[in-house]
Amino acid sequence: MVVRTMTLSASQQDILDDVQTALGIDDTEHQPMIELYIRLACKSVALYTGEDYSNLPDELTGIITEMALAKFAKRGNEGKTQAGEEGLTDQWSTDDLAPYMSQLNAYRDNKAQSGRRGWVMSLD
């Protein structure tokens, strides 16, 4: 197997460090897979928020970290909505962004509101 790592932006590298810390992984065996999950999460979040993929704001890194962790937990069960083993069942949304929509919508709302400073409305 060829291990190939892509160049990550500084914020993506911070996310990689956070994911590896959360998972308790300090080896490079899983790094290419985690980097892939981070890139996929960045692309999904960038598409939804309208932000630049390569320069996502720090406010979004927590969501991306959580999405990468969720993808790592789901590995081997891609395409499934649930999997069970010995009486325990894991369930996943078919939409990776669904669990984070309230946060993403709050980000978009705050971004939209920041452009409205100085507006005055009159109801004459």
N, C-alpha and C positions, 0 to 999 in steps of 0.2 A: 504494500500500500504506500502510495506517495503522500507524504505529509507536506501540505502547501499552505502557508499562511499568507493572508492578504494584508496589505498595509491598512491600518486602521487610523482614523483621525484621533486626535488627542482625547476627545470626549468618548469615542468608542473604546479607546484603550482603557480609560477609567472604568467604563462599563464592564469591559472584560475582566479587569481586576476585581471589581465588585462581585461579578457572577462567580468567578473562581473562588473568592473568599466565602461567599454564601454557600457554595457547594462543597467547600473543604477540599478543593482540587488544587494541587500545586505542581502538577506535572504538565507536560505538553501534549500528552496523548489525546485529550479531549479538546484541546485548544482550537483546532480547525473547525470542529462542529459548533463550538460555542461562538466563534467568530461569525460563522454562517448565520446562526440564530440572531446575533446582534445586527448583522447587516439586513436580514429580512425584517426584523422589528423596526429598524431605522427607516427602511423604505416604506413600510406600511404607515408609520407615524408621519413621515414626511408627506406622503400622498394625502393623508387625511387632513393634516394641519396646513398644508400649502407651504411648508418650510423647505429649505434647501437640505437635501439628503446629507450632504457632506459637512454641513455646518448647523446641526440641530441645536437649539437653545438648551441651556442647562436645565431649564424647567421640565424638559421632556425626558431627561436621562433616567429618572426613577421608573417611568413607565416602560422604557426600553429594557431596563434591567429586569423588571418583573416579567416582561414578555419573553425575554431570553431564558429566564429561569423556568418559566412555564413550558416553553418549547423543549428544553432539556429534559424536564420531567416527563414529557409526553413522547420522547424519542422511542422509536420502535413501534409506536401506535399511531403514526401519522395516518390521516384519513379516517380514523375512528372517532366516534363521539363518546365511547366509553370502553373500558376494559376492566375485567375483574380477575381476581386471583385470591383463592382461599377465603372467600366471603367478603373481601373488600372490593369495592367498585370505584374506579376513578371515572369522572365524567368531565368532558371538555366541550366548550362551545365550538360550533363549526366556524365561527368568526373569531380570529385571534384578537381583534380589537375590542370585541364586545365587553369583556370585563373591565375595560379601561375607558369606556365611552364617557362616563361622567367627568373624569379627569381631562380627557381630550376636549370635550365640549367646553369645560370651564376654561381651558387654555385658549381655545378659539374665541370664546366670548370675551375674555380679558384682552386678547389681541385686537379684537374688533372695537372694544370700548376705548382702548388706548389711542385710537385714531380719531376719537370724537371730542377731544379736549377743546374747550373753548366754544363749543356749540351753544347757541341759545335758542330756545323754542318759545314761541309766543302763541297763545291760543286766543287770538282776537276774534 
